[in-house]
Protein backbone atom coordinates (compact mmCIF):
# COMPACT_ATOMS: atom_id res chain seq x y z
CA UNK A 1 0.00 0.00 0.00
CA UNK A 2 1.36 3.44 -0.93
CA UNK A 3 2.23 5.90 1.83
CA UNK A 4 -0.52 8.40 0.90
CA UNK A 5 -3.07 5.59 1.27
CA UNK A 6 -1.56 4.60 4.62
CA UNK A 7 -1.61 8.20 5.78
CA UNK A 8 -5.30 8.35 4.82
CA UNK A 9 -5.92 5.24 6.95
CA UNK A 10 -4.14 6.89 9.90
CA UNK A 11 -6.29 10.00 9.48
CA UNK A 12 -9.52 8.01 9.23
CA UNK A 13 -8.73 5.80 12.22
CA UNK A 14 -7.64 8.76 14.34
CA UNK A 15 -10.71 10.78 13.34
CA UNK A 16 -13.04 7.99 14.48
CA UNK A 17 -11.19 6.49 17.44
CA UNK A 18 -9.09 7.53 20.42
CA UNK A 19 -5.76 5.78 20.02
CA UNK A 20 -3.78 5.79 23.25
CA UNK A 21 -1.33 2.99 23.95
CA UNK A 22 1.71 2.46 26.17
CA UNK A 23 4.12 2.01 23.21
CA UNK A 24 4.34 2.77 19.51
CA UNK A 25 4.20 -0.96 18.73
CA UNK A 26 0.94 -1.26 20.65
CA UNK A 27 -0.32 1.80 18.77
CA UNK A 28 0.50 0.22 15.42
CA UNK A 29 -1.25 -2.98 16.53
CA UNK A 30 -4.31 -0.87 17.39
CA UNK A 31 -4.18 0.76 13.93
CA UNK A 32 -4.07 -2.73 12.36
CA UNK A 33 -7.05 -3.76 14.46
CA UNK A 34 -9.08 -0.64 13.63
CA UNK A 35 -8.33 -0.57 9.91
CA UNK A 36 -7.95 -4.26 9.11
CA UNK A 37 -4.83 -3.34 7.11
CA UNK A 38 -2.05 -5.94 7.57
CA UNK A 39 0.72 -3.33 7.54
CA UNK A 40 3.93 -3.98 9.49
CA UNK A 41 5.18 -1.60 12.18
CA UNK A 42 7.67 0.06 9.81
CA UNK A 43 4.86 0.90 7.37
CA UNK A 44 2.72 2.38 10.13
CA UNK A 45 5.71 4.33 11.45
CA UNK A 46 6.26 5.88 8.01
CA UNK A 47 2.56 6.73 7.71
CA UNK A 48 2.45 8.37 11.14
CA UNK A 49 5.66 10.27 10.33
CA UNK A 50 4.10 11.50 7.08
CA UNK A 51 1.00 12.68 8.97
CA UNK A 52 3.20 14.39 11.55
CA UNK A 53 5.27 16.11 8.82
CA UNK A 54 2.07 17.29 7.11
CA UNK A 55 0.82 18.75 10.39
CA UNK A 56 -2.15 16.36 10.61
CA UNK A 57 -1.26 14.77 13.97
CA UNK A 58 0.46 15.93 17.11
CA UNK A 59 3.69 14.29 18.25
CA UNK A 60 2.51 10.82 19.34
CA UNK A 61 5.11 10.21 22.09
CA UNK A 62 4.07 12.18 25.13
CA UNK A 63 5.15 12.64 28.71
CA UNK A 64 2.10 14.12 30.42
CA UNK A 65 2.59 16.39 33.44
CA UNK A 66 3.01 14.31 36.58
CA UNK A 67 3.52 11.04 34.69
CA UNK A 68 6.50 8.83 35.31
CA UNK A 69 6.63 7.33 31.82
CA UNK A 70 5.75 8.29 28.26
CA UNK A 71 2.77 6.97 26.36
CA UNK A 72 1.88 6.90 22.68
CA UNK A 73 -1.22 8.72 21.50
CA UNK A 74 -2.48 9.77 18.09
CA UNK A 75 -4.41 13.00 18.15
CA UNK A 76 -5.40 15.04 15.12
CA UNK A 77 -4.50 18.69 14.83
CA UNK A 78 -7.20 21.08 13.54
CA UNK A 79 -5.59 20.72 10.10
CA UNK A 80 -5.81 16.94 10.43
CA UNK A 81 -9.50 17.12 11.35
CA UNK A 82 -10.15 19.20 8.23
CA UNK A 83 -8.22 16.73 6.05
CA UNK A 84 -10.05 13.74 7.56
CA UNK A 85 -13.42 15.42 7.02
CA UNK A 86 -12.58 16.19 3.38
CA UNK A 87 -11.62 12.56 2.80
CA UNK A 88 -14.78 11.23 4.44
CA UNK A 89 -17.10 13.26 2.19
QUIURZI-V65774 format. One record per helix or strand. SS is the DSSP state (H for helix, E for strand). FROM is the first residue (numbers start at 1). LEN is the number of residues. If there is no record, write none. Layout:
ss = [SS | SS]
from = [FROM | FROM]
len = [LEN | LEN]
This chain:
ss = [H | E | H | H | E | E | E | E | H]
from = [3 | 19 | 24 | 41 | 57 | 61 | 71 | 76 | 78]
len = [14 | 3 | 12 | 13 | 1 | 2 | 4 | 1 | 11]
